[in-house]
Amino acid sequence: MKKTDKIYSIKYTLNKTPSKTSDELDDEQRAAVLDNGGISLVIAGPGSGKTKTITHKIAYLVSNGVSPNEILLVTFTRAASREMIYRAQQVSRNKLDGMLAGTFHHVCNYLLRKHADVLKVEPNFSILDEEDVKTLIKHARTALISKQEKFPSPALIRRIISLSLNLQKNLEDVVAERYPYLYHIVDKIEEIRQKYENMKSEQSALDYDDLLNYTNHLLSVEKVRIEESSRFKWVLVDEFQDTNKVQFEIIKKLSSIHKNLMVVGDDAQSIYSFRGARYENIFDLSQEKKVKLYKIQTNYRSSPQIVALVNNVIPNNLFKKKLRAIKPPSTRPVVVSTWDSFEEAEFVSSRITELVNEGVKEKEIAVLYRAHAHSMDLQLELSKLDIPFTIKSGIKFTESKHVKDILSFLRALNNPRDTLSWLRALQLFTGIGRKGADTLISFIQSEKQPLSTVKSISKFGKKYENVEERFENLLKASTPSDMLRYVYSSFYSDYLAMTFNDFRDRQLDVERLIEIAERYQNITSFLSDLAITEEADLKRGGNKEGDKITLTTVHQAKGLEWDVVFILAINPGDFPSYMGIKSENFEEERRVFYVAVTRAKNRLYLCRQRGGSRTPIYGNRMPINNGEYDLIDIISPSLYDHWSVD
């Protein structure tokens, strides 16, 4: 070790700790807070007070002589950082001036600007947001790819490049593993990546992934690593299970001198592998020499009945834990069996009405689901009953681009004078822009019987032959579901795969829409019922956000809690998802389920469908009904009541 690597000794005297710091903590939290140095791994169960533990740790360090500017706090959201700093200020009675705290990107931005000369980047470099990135990639794609060639969208190319960086894998491997249908063009994607990198360099601009990767390279420069890690006597990290390889490397380098590192996380709540997160980082850290393991397992959120169920579904995680409840008893969780998603939506809407009539506030009720598509039936039912709701998992499904796209075909056929729907539908075809679409629309709408002209579209040119064929076949379909199924299977499913990085979720949305359409015999009634959701939103315009039921995916619900929680579609193929099963990642599906059930404070309803998922691609028409992938079967029947809706 060089002389410049001198490790400063930090000693703490426990009797200097403000009474407020220790009195507000339980024994497990206190042990982690009063740890006197080195690497400590805090496994924090849901609702166990991890934020309190981190904020009191900061207060404890400051009260024992560590200057705020010698502490680094890394979080995953700006909101979490602000809350922790505010609470630490209250506990420590210190303004914490000079403390570096924020997201990984915030910390990396600070370090890169401070040491810009080392990496030969301009200190006033621009940071590209996601729209900026897509614009540059679009320019790179346009320069290298013919307009007539089918090629992934800028958003999807961006996703592939990002995964390559965050997973620390070359681009070819990422495409082979996650996007095999694009492997035949991997060389062209690599060319676009290279051009994109050159364009950023020319403009002195970095994207969000660059902030992480450039900082990791920066800290590989010994003099910079020594300077920064000497400054930070303590490094604190929240939500450590969500870190990727690059973030872990950054943390190790920033704590390499003093080696005082406290990370807080829960391997059982690691649910972001799709974006590069590695719960294995917790295991890797636990293998460090002299690492100290603390578990905080007292659950302050949920009733004893819910905690008992939670303990029963804890995934096969690395660190064994058993949560302890301290709240008074409440009702037992309920497993609710309905025949299908339509009956499920009716039950949930009805039960919500009953709970609100009993005095439960709307804002204390949430409905969770594995994929946004699972909420479609419920959105329709809540709208019909004029029950106010807000969606945190995305926009209303009738307002999403892919749903509006595929519905535009039905709207155009239902009302041939609907110019907007014709424009939307026609421009989905390769080679047809606004000018070509306007020409076709004028021709179609010039006749008294517009649909009769569809069979003559090809007279405008060879590129319109495909359009003519699609609409001819579409007119042969007899029901809304048949029409949607034809558009989807004949070309729109492929369009989604080439356009969106979340195309699987969007495909699932369309397949759910087809299921809903199967209940209708004509286009008019189907489109009218869908329109009810929009009309209901206008009626509810006066409602405050806090007065509404929350609808959200489990991923968006992480970190939140409600008095009453419903979880939809717990069927093999839906939840757990088909892709999770197919990719042999059932353990992560269990972790997602674990996060879902731990959001409830007093009442929990687990909804399953006796008919199972009907979705042909994502559903359980594969042999997964033997119980191996049934999340309800994991739970002991003694821990819940069972309701059957007949």
N, C-alpha and C positions, 0 to 999 in steps of 0.2 A: 504493500500500500504506500502511495506517495505521501509526502508530508502534507500536501494540499488536501489530502483525504481525511484529515484529522476529524475524528468523531467527537462532538461535544457531549459531555456527560450532562444529563438532565436529571435532577433529583427533585422529588416532590414530598412535601410534608403534609400528611393527610389532615392534621388538625387545622390547617389553613383553609380548608374547604368551607365555603359559606354554608350555613345550616340549610339554606333553601336548596342548595345543590343536592345534598344527600337525603334530606327529609322527604322530598317529593318522589324519590325513586324506590322501586321495590328491590329486593336483595339481588336479583339477577342483573337488573339495570345498573345498580350501584357497583357491582363487581366490574362491569365493563368500563364504567366511567372512571373508577379509581385505579384502573390499570396504570402501572407506573412506567411503561415504555416498552418498546419492541413492537413486534407484529402481533396484532390481535384481530381475530376473525370473530365477528359477532353474528351469530345466526339468529335472526329476528323473525319469529312467527307472526302471522297476520294479527293485527290489532294489539300487538304487544308493546307498543310505545317506542318504536325505533327512532322516530323524530325526537322524542324527549331524550333518548339516550345520547344522540349526537349533539343536541343543543346543550345538554348538561356537561357533556365532555368538553365542549368549547369553553363553557363557563369555568369548569374545573381547571383547565389548563391556564387560562388567563389569571385566575385567582391565585395560581401557584407560580406566577412569574413569567409565563410564556407570553411574549408580546403577540398581539393579534396579527402583525405582519409576518410572524413566523409560523402561522397556521394556514394550511391550504384545505379548503372544503370543496369537494367536487360532487355535484348532484346531476340528475338527469333532466331536470326542468328548471327554468328560471323561477317559477312559482315556489318550488321546493326550497331553492336557495334563499329566496327572500324570506320565506316563513321561518326557516331555521335560524337565519341571522337575527331576525326580529326577536324570536323567542330566546336566543342565546343572549341578546342584549338585555332582555328583561331579567333573566336569571343572574347574569354576571354583573348587572348594573354598570356596564361598560359599553361605550359606543362601538367598540371593535374596529376603530379606524385603521385602515391599512391592511385589513385582512382580505386575502384573495379568495373569493368564493363565487361559484357559479357552475354552469354546465361545462362539460369537457370542451366544447367549442369555444366558450368564453375564455377559459383558461388558456387554451391553445392560441387563440387570437392574441391575447396579451403577451405570451412568450414569443410568438413569431414577430410581432412588431418591435418588441424590445431587442431581439437579436436578429433583425432582418439582414444585417450585413453578413452574418455568418453563412446563411444559405443563399446569399446574393439575390434576395428578393427586395422589391421596393418597400420601404416601411409604410407607405401609404397605399399598399395594394388594396384592390377592391375585393369584396366578398360577394360571390354570385349566389343569389337565391335560386330556388328550384326552377322558377320560370326562366331566369337568365341562363341556367345550365341547359335547359331544354332548347332554348333559342339557339345557343351556340352549337349544340349537337345537331340541330336541324340544319344549320348552315353547313356543317361538316358533311352531313348526309347528302344534302343537295349537291354539294360539290363533287361527291364521289359516286353517287348512285343515280341511275336513270329514273326519271319520273314514272316511267311505265313499269318499272320493276317493283314487285311486291317486296316490301322491306319493313322491318320493325319500326315502330314509332320512336321518336326521340325519348319519350318517357321510358320505354322499355329498354332502349340502349343505355340510358342513364342508370337504370336499375342494375343491369349486368355489370357495368363498369364499377358501380358502387360496391356491389357484392364482391367483386374481384379484390378490391382494396380492403374491405372490412374483414373478409375471410382470409386475407393474405394468400390468395390462390391466383394462378394466372387465369387470364380471361377464358382461354380454351377449356380449362377444367370446369369453370363455373357454368359455361354454356352446356357442356357435356352432361353435367350433373343435374342442372335445374331447368335448362331449356333445350333439351335434345333435339327438338324439332327445328332448331335454328342452327344446328351444328354445320350444316352444309354451307352456311354463309359466315362462319366464324372468322375467316380471314378478312372479310370485308368489314365486320364489326370492329376488328382490331385496327384496321386502317382508319376507321372513323374515330376510334379512341385516340390514336396518335395525332390525327389532325386536330381533334378537340384539345388535346394537351398543348399543341403548338399555338392554337388560337388563344388559350388562356395565358400562355407565356407572353405572347405579343401584347396582350392587353394588361399585363401585370395584375392578373386576377386569380383568385383561388376559390374553389368551391368548398362545401362543408367537409367532404372527405379529405381534401387537401389539408385543411386545418389540422386534422388528426395526424395524417401521414407525414406532413412536413415537420410537425412538432416532434414526432417520434425520431425522425432523422436528425433534427436539431439537437435533441438530447443525447444522441449518439456521439456528438462532438464532446469530448471529455471536459474541456474548460467550461462549456455551457452547463453540462450536467452537474459538475461540481459546484458551480456558482449557484444554480437554482436549488439543488437538493441541499446545499449547505444553509440556504436561507430558510427552507421549510423544515422546522424542527418536528412538526407533526403534519401528517397528511391524513385527512379523513375522507372516506368515500361512501356515498349512499347508493343503494340499489346495485350492489356489486355484482349480483347474478346477471345483470343486464349488460355488462361490459363485453366488448369484443377483444380480439387479440391485440389490436393496436392500442386500445385504451389501457389494457392491462400492462403493456410494455411501458407506456407513458407513466403510469402510477409507480411501477417498480423503479424507474429511473429517477423520478422526483423524490422518492423516499430512500434513495440508495446510500446517502451519507449518514443521516441520523438513525435511519431504520426504525423510525417511530411511525407506524402505519396502522390505522384502525379502519377496517372495511365492515360495512353493515349490509347484510343481504339475507336472502333465503333461497337456497337452491331449489326448493319445492315451488317457488314462484317464478322460475325462469321460463318465460313463454315467448321469447323474441328471437328464436334461432333463425327464423326466416329473414331477419335482417342482420345476421352475423353474431348475435349475442351467444356467449358460451358460458353455460352454468358450470362447465368444467373449470373455469377460472377459479372458482371457490375451492375446488379440490386441489388445483395446482398450488394455490397459496397455502393451503393447509399442510402441504408437504415441505414448506420452508422450515429451516432450523429454528427451534425455540418459539415457534408460533403458538400463541395462546388462543384457545377456543372458548368462547362464551356463548351461552344460549339464553335468550330471553323468551320465555314460553307462557307467560301469564297473559291470557287474552282478555282485554278490557272492552272488546267490541260486542261480542255475541253472547247469547243466552247459553246456559249449560247444555241444553238439548241440541243446539246447533253445534257447539264445540265438540260434543260427543260424536256427532256425525262427521265433523271435520277431521277429527283424529282417525276416524275409520277410513277416510279417503286420502290421507296423506300419501303422496306418490312414493315410489321406491327411490327416495332421495339419498344423498350421500350421508347426511347427518340426521340421525334419529332424533325425533322430537315428539313431545306429547304436550299439547296445549292444556292449560288449566283455566277454567272459567271462574269468574268472581261475581258476575251479574246474577240477579235473582232469576229463578226459573220462569220459563215462558212456555208457549205451546211447542209441541213436537214438530219437526219438519214433516212435510207431506209430499208423498209421491202421487202425482195425479196422472191417471191413465185415460187418454181420450182416443177416439178412433183415428183421427187425422188432424192435420194442422188447422183446418177450418173449425173443427169442434174444440181444439185447443184454444184458438183465439176467442171463441165464444165463452169458454170457461174463464179464461184470464180476465176478459173484460167484465164479466159478471162478478167475479170475485173482487176485482178492484172497486167496482161500484159498492159492493157490500162493505168493504173495508173503509172506504171514504165515508159512507153513511154511519159507520161505527165511530168515526172521529179521527181516523188516520189521515194525515196531511198528504196531499198528492205528491209533494216534493220528497216524501219519505218512502215512496214506492218506486221500484225499478224493475224492469224486465230485461233480462240478459239473454244473449244467444251467441252461438259460436260464429255464425256468419250473418251479415246484414240481411240476406235473403230470407232468413227464418222469421223476420218480423213482418213480412208482407201482409199475410192474412190478418195479423193483429192490428196493423196500421189501418186496414180497411174497416175492421170491426170497431175499433176505438172511434174512428171518424164517424161511422154510422150512429154511434151512441152519443156523439158529441162529448167524448171524454178527452180533456186536454192532454197532450203529450208533446214531449220534445225528443228529438233524435240526436244522440251524441255519436252514433256510429257512422254518420254520413247524412246526406240530404235525403228527403223523402224519396222512396223508390220510383215514384211516378215522375220525379224531377231529374233523375239521373240520366246521363247522356245515353247509356246503352239501352235503358228501358224506353226512353223517348225515341231512340233510333228505330228499334224494332216495332214499336207501336205506330210509328209514322206510316208504315205500309198499310196497316189496318185502317188508320184514319183517312188515308188517301183513297182507299177503296170504298170506305163507308161514305165519304163526302168528297167526290172528285173535284169539287171547287176549292178544296183546302190546299191552297198554294204552298203554305209553309210546310205541310206534311210531305207534299211531293218534292219540294226542294231538299228536305232532310233525307228522304229515302233515296232519291236519285243520286245525290252526291256521295253516297256510300260506295258506289261502284267505281272501280279503278278507271281513271281517265276521264271522268265526267266532273267538270267544275260548274261554277255558277252559270256561265254562259250556255253551256250545253244543256244544263237542267232547265233553264228558262225557255230554250227552244222547244224542248219536249213538252213542257207544261203548257205552253201556248198552243201547241198542236193538240194535246189531249183535251184541253178545256174549250177548244173551238167548236167541238161537236155537241149536239144535243144529248147524245149518249156517249159521254167521255170514255167510259171503260172499253167501248168497242174499238177505240183507236189504239189501245195497248198492243194489239196484235200487229200493228204496222210501224212500230217504233224503229225497227231495224232499217227502214228506208233512209234514215238520216246518216247512216254510216255503219261500218262493220263493228265499231266499238260498242254500238248500241244493241247488237244481237243478244248479248248476255242479259241485258235489261229486259228485252222483249221476252226471252225464254222464262226468266224468273217470274214476271208478272202473268204470263200465260198460265204457268203452273199454279201460281197463287190463286188465280181466279177459279181453278178447278177444285180448290179446297172448300169444304162445306161448313166448317165450324171455325171459330176464332182460334182454338187450340191447334187445329190442323194448319191453319195459315201461319201462325207463329212458329210452329215446329218446322215448317218447310223453309221459312226465311232463315231460321237459326241453323238448321242442318245443312242447307245448300251453300251458304257462304258466310253468315254472320258470326258463327262460332269461330271460324278461322280469322275473320276480321278482328275479333276481340283479342285473340292470341297474338296477333301481330301489332296490336295497337296499345294495349294497356299492360303495365307491369303487374297489376292485380287482376289479370284476365280471368283467373279461375273463380274468383269471387263474383265477377260480373257474369260469367257463364252460369253460375249457380243462380244468380238473380233472374236471369232469363228463363231458366228451367223452372223456377218457382212460379214465374209469371205464366208459363205454359200450363202448369198444374192448376192455377187459379182459373185460367181461361176454359179449362175442361168443364167447368160448371155452367157454361153458357152455350146457347145454341145459335146466337146471332151476335154480330159485331156491335150493334148499337147498344144493347143492354150491357155488354161487357165494358165498352168504353165509358158508358154513363156511370156505372158503378165505380170505376177507377177515378172518375172525375170528382166523385163525392169527397175524396180525401182532400182535394184542393179547395173545394167549396167550404169544407169544414174548417180548414185553416183560416179562411177569411172570417168566418164567424167567430173564431177564437182569437181574433186579433187583439182583443183587450186583455187577454190573460197575461199575467206576468210570468216570466220564465220560471220563477220559484213555485208557481202554483200548478205545475204540470208533472205528469208521470214521466219518468225517464226511460227511454228505450235505447239500449246500447249493446255493442258487442262486449264480450268479456275482456278483450284486450284494452278497450277504451275505459273499462270500469276499474281497471287495476288502480289501487290506491284510494278508491272511493268506498262509501258505505251507505246503506239505507236501512230503515227499520224493517221494510218488507221487500223481499226479493223473489221474483219468479224467474226460473231458468227454462227456456223453451227447447223443444225438439231434442231431448236426450235420447237419441236413437242412433245405433251404429250407422255410420255413413253421414249423419248430420252432426252429431256431437257424441263421440269423437268424429272428426271430419274424415271423409273418404281419403283425402290426400294424406292425412296424418297416418292412417292405417296403411295405405298403399306404400308410403315411403318408410314404413317400419319405424315410425316415430310416435308410437302409441303412448310412450312415457310422457312426452310433451303434452299430448292431449289430456292425460291425467292431471298434469300440472295446471293446464288451463281450467279444467273442471274444479280443481282445488281452489284456484283463485276465485272462481265464480261463487262457490258455496260460502267462502269466507267473507263475502261482501255483506251478508245479512246480519242484522243485529237481533231481531226478535222473531221474525217469521220467514220461513223458507218454503217455497213450493217448487218441486222438481217435476217438470212436465215431460211425459213420454207418450208416444203414439203407438197404439196396438197395431196399426196398419204399417208401421215403419215408414222409412223414407221412400218416396216414390220416384225420386230423381234418378234417371237411368245411369248417368255417368257418376254422380257423386253419392248416390244412394246405396241401399243395402241389397241390391240385386246380385251382389257377389256373395260368396259364402262366408258372411260375417255375422250370422245370426245365432251362432252356437253359444253365445254368452261371453266369448273370449274378449270381445270389444264392447261389452255393455257396461257403461259406467254405473248404472243403477245396481247391477249385480255385485258391484264391489262393496256396496253398503249393506251392513247387517239389517235385515228386516225389523229387528227389535228396536232400531233407532228412529223409525219413522212410522207415521200413519199412512194408510193407502186409501186413496179415493178413486173410484172408477166412475167416469162420466158416461152415462148410457143415454 
